[in-house]
Amino acid sequence: MPHTRLIERLAPGEIATIAAIDRAGLDPLTAQRLHELGFDEGVDVELLHRAPFGGDPLAVRVGNMTVALRKSMARLIEIDRRGVR
């Protein structure tokens, strides 16, 4: 998809729509936990900020929750640029 990029590439304050999650790259419990936290295709996410010294973890807003997300996990979440506001 030409308009997708990884969630870790968002700039702070950017909002985008989750296009796909590489669940094959996750163990089943982690994939289930992401789902329970609201990380699903079609859901809007916002990058709030990155940790200093390498930016790991990322603070991401999903719905009304703020979630700390490791960069290794963020690399498995593709976002749709068309959803950036």
Rosetta blueprint (number, residue, H / E / L):
1 M L
2 P L
3 H L
4 T E
5 R E
6 L E
7 I H
8 E H
9 R H
10 L L
11 A L
12 P L
13 G L
14 E L
15 I E
16 A E
17 T E
18 I E
19 A E
20 A E
21 I E
22 D L
23 R H
24 A H
25 G H
26 L L
27 D L
28 P H
29 L H
30 T H
31 A H
32 Q H
33 R H
34 L H
35 H H
36 E H
37 L H
38 G L
39 F L
40 D L
41 E L
42 G L
43 V L
44 D E
45 V E
46 E E
47 L E
48 L E
49 H E
50 R E
51 A L
52 P L
53 F L
54 G L
55 G L
56 D L
57 P L
58 L E
59 A E
60 V E
61 R E
62 V E
63 G L
64 N L
65 M E
66 T E
67 V E
68 A E
69 L E
70 R L
71 K H
72 S H
73 M H
74 A H
75 R L
76 L L
77 I E
78 E E
79 I E
80 D E
81 R H
82 R H
83 G H
84 V L
85 R L
